[in-house]
């Protein structure tokens, strides 16, 4: 990787955390007020739930829906994304439904888990052909899903080992078999 590419990646990584207003981080500690969610239509809202649950399914830990990920995604897209990024998300949702209809002759929500994973994987592989997937719908959606999940109480405390003050920072801390990683 060249120095310029590395600098771009680092700027995007840091910029992503700085681009979200501080109020979003403060809001994540409060219960989500669903009355404030006005960006997605009801079918889009359901699709966001199915996609996020496909990315982080319920296992022995809570899934994306258990952690409230779909609502937080909508709030962030609604309040923090510019029009171009909002359009990227809504166009991506439309594209997923279209791809599902073409490949499987049914809506994405009616696909089996294996079919949903296959479709999302194909979408991600296709997006990597252009600019390494940076700025693509699937990349943004997965990043939003991971961020909101790890920031939720359910995700941070039940899927990860959240400790308010975990102790001394060790960059290569060994984990014991079965030990959960820290969320942040």
CORSULKA-V525433 format. One record per pair of residues at least 6 apart in sequence whose ideal C-beta (glycine too) atoms are under 7 Angstrom apart, sorted by sequence separation. I is the first residue (numbers start at 1). J is the second residue. D is the distance in Angstrom with one decimal. If there is no record, write none. Layout:
BEGIN
i=<I/I>
j=<J/J>
d=<D/D>
END
This chain:
BEGIN
i=<57/100/127/133/149/150/156/175/56/100/104/40/56/58/100/108/55/77/124/127/53/97/150/53/97/100/104/127/52/53/77/96/127/124/123/49/103/166/52/52/120/100/161/99/160/161/49/52/160/161/162/48/160/160/99/45/48/48/156/155/45/150/37/40/150/39/32/34/37/37/39/32/36/39/32/38/37/95/32/28/51/92/44/47/91/92/89/44/47/88/92/47/89/24/88/89/20/24/50/21/50/54/20/47/47/54/46/54/54/76/73/73/73/69/72/69/69/64/67/69/68/64/67/55/67/66/67/56/51/55/62/52/56/62/62/61/62/61/28>
j=<63/106/133/139/155/156/162/181/63/107/111/48/64/66/108/116/64/86/133/136/63/107/160/64/108/111/115/138/64/65/89/108/139/138/138/65/119/182/69/70/138/119/180/119/180/181/70/73/181/182/183/70/182/183/123/70/73/74/183/183/74/183/71/74/184/74/68/71/74/75/77/71/75/78/72/78/78/137/75/72/96/137/90/93/137/138/137/93/96/137/141/97/140/76/140/141/76/80/108/80/109/113/80/108/109/116/109/117/120/144/144/145/148/145/148/148/149/145/149/152/152/149/152/142/154/154/155/145/141/145/154/145/149/155/158/158/159/159/151>
d=<5.0/6.7/4.4/4.8/4.1/6.3/4.1/6.7/5.7/6.0/5.7/6.3/4.2/6.0/4.2/6.5/6.4/5.9/6.6/3.6/5.2/6.3/6.7/4.9/5.8/6.2/5.7/5.3/3.8/5.0/5.3/5.4/6.4/4.8/5.0/5.6/6.4/5.9/4.6/5.4/6.7/6.1/3.9/5.9/5.5/6.7/4.2/6.6/5.9/5.7/5.6/4.7/6.1/3.7/6.9/6.7/5.7/6.6/4.4/6.6/6.7/4.5/6.1/5.3/6.7/5.4/5.7/6.2/4.8/6.4/5.8/4.6/6.8/3.7/6.5/6.7/6.9/7.0/6.9/6.9/6.9/2.8/6.9/5.4/7.0/7.0/6.5/5.4/6.9/5.5/6.6/6.8/6.8/6.3/6.6/7.0/6.9/5.9/6.1/6.3/4.6/6.9/5.4/6.2/6.7/4.6/6.4/6.5/6.3/6.3/5.0/6.9/5.9/5.8/4.0/4.8/5.3/6.0/5.2/7.0/5.9/5.8/4.0/6.0/3.9/5.5/4.7/6.2/6.6/4.8/4.3/4.8/5.3/6.8/5.4/5.3/6.5/4.1/5.2>
END
